[in-house]
Amino acid sequence: MSASLAPPPAAITDDVGNFFDAAGSFFDQLASIELVPLLLGMVLFVTYLSIRARAFFHVLRAAYPDERIEFRRIWGAYLAAYGFNNVVPARGGDVIKLFLTRSSVPGSTYPAVGAAFFVEAGFDVSVGGLILIFAFTQGVFPKPPDFAKLNAFDLSLFASHPQFTLFLLTVLGIATVVGFALLSARVKAFWARVRQGLTIAFDRRRYFREVWLVQLAGWGFRFAAFWCLLEAFHVGGSVKNVLLVLGVNAVAAAVPFTPGGAGVQQAFLVKVFAGTASGATVAAYSVGQQITIAVTSLAVGFAALVFIFRFRSFREVIQAGREAREQEKGAPAV
């Protein structure tokens, strides 16, 4: 089985190759970038992340109504995690977010905070699904069976081997169930904490008012941010183009094996905007918007670590998280 699933050696470097090929176009056209829409786009994008952080704050406040929670710390944890996710693969920043949030909410537990992460997914799935439906009906967005033809290793692997993909998902599901079973006597307490993190999801009116609508407002700023970025790189801002970009982001987020979906985004955007602008322009945009967002979010996230949490590096946060986890494991059960 391993021999049939192994991609050609060159395929493994497709994502990296896509990114650096587009990076060459980006630096070639650096002088032609419109700075005003670029800077405005970054302000709008940070605003979008801040609004998302507010929705997450509401989720935590519902789970711990009797605790005093500082929004600035939740905002800092959210921005730091997003920035870190843009430079490391497999959403490694979520570990930072888990620790920083746990340490910012008095009396909280890792299962409850981890469960709170998933409340945001309700909006992303509902709106993201509609955006993907729109994208697939425009005639320029690759269909899932065509993902294997794109020069993106992770997408090609899963699209070319659907049986392996189903097998992998099944194994992950079984592993999750076994992991819960191994918790033994702590299973009941574990699920009670998970339910606590999902408290706001059981109050449909409050969830809609304090999470879904807040996230919708945030997406308005995200929409405007990508419009500005499309203008900055001369691809052209329009409702259709922004929705196509959001569709690409949704696909890239589903296979987070490279930082920020690097490589996947480049392969998709070049295909999607092939008839809209020149190949060099689209390539420059594809990597330029990713670099700009990564640098901005990383800078803001690192500033949050330093000035809010008093950490001097992301590595220091991870180490502190490990130490806190070990102390928690060593503490007597209550």
C-alpha positions in Angstrom: 0.0 0.0 0.0 2.8 2.4 0.9 4.3 2.1 -2.6 1.1 2.9 -4.3 0.4 5.9 -2.1 3.8 7.4 -2.3 3.9 10.5 -4.5 6.7 11.1 -6.9 9.7 12.8 -5.2 9.1 16.0 -7.1 5.5 16.1 -5.8 6.6 16.6 -2.3 8.2 19.9 -3.2 5.2 21.2 -5.3 3.8 23.3 -2.5 7.2 24.9 -1.7 7.9 25.3 -5.5 4.6 27.0 -6.1 5.2 29.4 -3.2 8.7 30.4 -4.3 7.8 30.7 -8.0 5.1 33.1 -7.0 7.5 34.8 -4.6 9.7 35.6 -7.6 6.8 37.4 -9.3 6.0 39.2 -6.1 9.5 40.7 -5.7 9.7 41.5 -9.5 6.5 43.6 -9.2 7.2 45.0 -5.7 7.5 48.6 -7.0 4.1 48.5 -8.6 2.2 47.6 -5.5 -0.3 50.2 -4.3 0.7 51.0 -0.7 -2.5 52.7 0.4 -4.9 49.8 -0.3 -2.3 47.4 1.0 -2.0 49.2 4.4 -5.8 49.7 4.6 -6.2 46.0 3.9 -4.0 45.1 6.8 -5.9 47.5 9.1 -9.1 45.8 8.1 -7.7 42.3 8.5 -6.5 43.0 12.0 -9.9 44.4 12.8 -11.5 41.2 11.5 -9.3 39.1 13.8 -10.1 41.4 16.7 -13.8 40.9 16.1 -13.3 37.2 15.9 -11.5 37.4 19.2 -14.5 39.2 20.7 -16.8 36.4 19.6 -14.4 33.9 21.3 -14.5 36.1 24.4 -18.3 35.8 24.5 -18.0 32.0 24.3 -15.7 31.9 27.2 -17.8 34.4 29.2 -20.8 32.1 28.8 -18.7 29.1 30.0 -17.4 31.0 33.0 -20.0 33.6 34.0 -18.7 34.1 37.5 -15.1 34.7 36.5 -13.5 38.0 35.6 -12.1 37.6 32.1 -10.0 40.4 30.5 -10.8 40.8 26.8 -7.3 42.2 26.1 -5.8 38.8 27.2 -8.2 36.8 25.0 -7.5 39.2 22.1 -3.7 38.7 22.7 -4.0 34.9 22.8 -6.1 34.9 19.6 -3.8 37.2 17.6 -0.7 35.4 18.8 -2.1 32.0 17.7 -3.1 33.3 14.3 0.3 34.8 13.8 2.1 31.6 14.8 -0.2 29.5 12.5 1.0 31.6 9.6 4.6 30.5 10.0 4.3 26.9 11.2 2.2 24.0 9.7 -0.6 21.9 11.1 -2.1 24.8 13.1 0.6 24.7 15.8 -0.5 28.1 17.0 -3.6 26.5 18.5 -1.4 25.1 21.2 -0.3 28.6 22.1 -3.9 29.8 22.0 -5.0 27.0 24.3 -2.3 27.7 27.0 -2.7 31.5 26.9 -6.5 31.3 27.1 -6.4 28.7 29.8 -4.0 31.0 31.9 -6.2 34.0 31.2 -9.5 32.5 32.5 -9.5 31.9 36.3 -10.7 28.4 37.1 -10.7 27.2 33.5 -9.7 23.8 32.2 -8.0 22.7 29.0 -11.0 20.5 27.9 -13.4 23.4 28.3 -11.2 25.9 26.6 -10.4 23.4 23.8 -14.1 22.8 23.3 -14.8 26.5 23.1 -12.6 26.6 20.0 -15.1 24.6 18.1 -18.0 27.0 18.7 -16.6 29.3 16.1 -16.7 26.5 13.6 -20.5 26.8 13.3 -20.3 30.1 11.5 -17.3 29.1 9.4 -19.1 25.9 8.2 -22.4 27.7 7.4 -20.9 30.7 5.6 -17.9 28.9 4.2 -20.2 26.2 2.6 -22.2 28.9 0.8 -19.0 30.6 -0.5 -17.7 27.3 -1.8 -21.1 26.6 -3.5 -20.8 30.0 -5.2 -17.1 29.4 -6.2 -17.8 26.0 -7.7 -20.6 27.5 -9.9 -18.4 30.1 -11.5 -16.7 27.8 -14.0 -13.2 28.8 -12.9 -12.9 27.1 -9.5 -11.4 23.5 -9.7 -13.8 20.7 -8.8 -12.7 18.3 -6.1 -11.8 15.5 -8.7 -9.5 18.0 -10.4 -7.6 18.8 -7.2 -5.2 15.9 -8.1 -4.2 17.9 -11.3 -3.0 20.9 -9.3 0.6 21.3 -8.4 -0.1 21.1 -4.7 1.2 18.0 -2.9 -1.3 17.7 0.0 -4.3 18.3 -2.2 -3.0 15.9 -4.9 -2.3 13.2 -2.4 -5.8 13.1 -0.9 -7.7 13.7 -4.2 -5.7 11.0 -6.0 -6.3 8.4 -3.2 -9.8 8.8 -1.9 -9.7 5.3 -0.3 -6.6 6.3 1.7 -8.3 9.5 2.7 -11.3 7.6 4.0 -9.0 5.2 5.8 -7.1 8.0 7.4 -10.2 9.7 8.6 -11.5 6.4 10.0 -8.2 5.8 11.9 -8.3 9.3 13.3 -11.9 8.8 14.4 -11.1 5.4 16.1 -8.0 6.9 17.7 -10.1 9.7 19.2 -12.6 7.3 20.6 -9.9 5.1 22.1 -8.2 8.2 23.6 -11.4 9.1 25.3 -11.9 5.5 26.6 -8.4 5.5 28.1 -9.4 8.5 30.3 -11.1 5.8 32.4 -12.6 7.3 35.5 -12.0 10.9 34.3 -14.3 10.4 31.3 -17.4 11.8 33.0 -15.5 14.9 34.4 -13.9 15.4 31.0 -17.2 15.5 29.1 -18.7 17.8 31.8 -15.9 20.2 31.1 -16.3 19.9 27.3 -20.0 20.7 27.7 -19.1 23.7 29.8 -16.9 25.1 27.0 -19.9 24.7 24.6 -22.4 26.4 27.0 -23.3 29.2 24.6 -24.0 26.8 21.8 -27.0 25.4 23.8 -28.5 28.9 24.0 -29.5 29.5 20.4 -30.5 33.1 20.8 -27.4 34.1 22.7 -25.2 32.1 20.3 -26.7 33.9 17.3 -26.5 37.3 19.0 -23.1 37.1 20.6 -21.2 34.7 18.3 -22.7 34.3 14.9 -23.6 37.9 14.2 -20.3 39.1 15.7 -18.5 36.7 13.3 -20.6 37.9 10.4 -19.5 41.5 11.2 -15.9 40.3 11.3 -16.3 38.7 7.9 -17.4 42.0 6.5 -14.0 43.5 7.4 -12.3 40.4 6.0 -14.2 40.8 2.8 -13.1 44.5 2.6 -9.5 43.5 3.5 -9.2 41.1 0.5 -10.9 43.7 -1.8 -8.1 46.1 -0.9 -5.4 43.5 -1.4 -6.8 42.6 -4.8 -6.6 46.3 -5.7 -3.1 46.7 -4.2 -1.8 43.9 -6.5 -3.8 45.0 -9.6 -5.9 41.9 -9.9 -9.0 44.0 -9.3 -11.4 44.1 -6.4 -15.0 42.9 -7.0 -17.6 40.8 -5.2 -16.9 37.8 -7.4 -13.1 38.0 -7.0 -13.3 38.4 -3.2 -15.7 35.4 -2.9 -13.3 33.3 -5.0 -10.4 34.2 -2.8 -12.4 33.3 0.3 -13.3 30.0 -1.4 -9.6 29.3 -2.0 -8.8 30.1 1.7 -11.5 27.7 2.8 -9.9 24.9 0.8 -6.4 25.8 2.0 -7.6 25.8 5.6 -8.9 22.2 5.2 -5.4 20.9 4.5 -3.1 22.9 6.9 0.1 20.9 6.2 2.0 24.1 5.2 2.0 27.4 7.0 -1.1 29.4 6.0 -1.8 27.0 3.2 1.4 28.0 1.3 1.5 26.3 -2.1 -2.1 25.3 -2.1 -3.3 28.9 -2.3 -0.8 29.7 -5.1 -1.9 26.7 -7.1 -5.6 27.6 -6.7 -5.3 31.3 -7.3 -3.3 31.0 -10.5 -6.0 28.7 -11.8 -8.9 30.8 -10.6 -7.7 34.1 -11.9 -6.1 32.8 -15.1 -8.5 34.8 -17.2 -8.7 37.9 -15.0 -5.1 39.1 -15.0 -1.7 38.1 -16.3 0.0 35.1 -14.8 2.8 37.2 -13.2 0.2 39.5 -11.6 -1.8 36.7 -10.2 1.3 35.0 -8.9 2.5 38.2 -7.3 -0.9 38.6 -5.6 -1.1 35.0 -4.5 2.2 35.2 -2.5 2.0 38.9 -1.7 -1.2 38.8 0.1 0.0 35.7 2.1 3.3 37.3 3.0 1.6 40.6 4.0 -1.0 38.9 6.2 1.6 36.6 7.7 4.0 39.4 8.6 1.3 41.6 9.9 -0.4 39.0 12.1 3.0 37.7 13.3 4.1 41.2 14.3 0.8 42.0 16.1 0.8 38.5 17.7 4.3 38.8 18.9 3.6 42.3 20.3 0.7 40.8 22.3 3.0 38.1 23.7 5.5 40.8 24.9 3.3 43.5 26.2 0.3 41.5 27.4 1.7 38.2 28.5 5.4 39.2 29.1 6.8 36.4 27.0 9.9 37.1 24.9 9.4 34.4 22.2 6.9 31.8 21.0 9.2 29.1 22.1 9.0 30.5 25.7 5.2 30.3 25.5 5.3 26.6 24.4 7.8 25.8 27.2 5.6 27.5 29.8 2.6 25.6 28.5 4.4 22.3 28.8 5.5 23.1 32.4 2.0 24.1 33.3 0.6 20.9 31.9 3.1 18.8 33.8 2.2 20.5 37.0 -1.5 20.0 36.4 -0.9 16.2 35.8 1.1 16.0 39.0 -1.5 17.8 41.1 -3.8 15.6 43.2 -7.3 15.0 41.7 -10.1 17.1 43.2 
